[in-house]
């Protein structure tokens, strides 16, 4: 179970590097290993969104919203302290494309 936390770190890194395919591969393993770890879904969902795989992202979005019902793209932008605003905006765009509610 603890390895999923480390896997999630790699998922985030690959998402920021725009290596979405690798982020998805690792992200799937992370959420499968620890399906109640809400943070594991966010980079996976954003990466799926960036690759235009909204249909595939839907089950992950549903689980994310089950675990964190108030999660929105807007809330992500306010709460997550990502140093470069361009990185934050790109991440948020992936969430939008995957079907995460804006507000």
Protein Blocks (a to p, Z undefined) as FASTA:
>chain_A
ZZmmmmmmmmmmmmmnopaklmmmmmmmmmmmmmmlmklmmmmmmmmmmnopmmlmmmmm
mmmmmmmmmbcfklmmmmmccfblmlmmmmmmmmmmnopafZZ
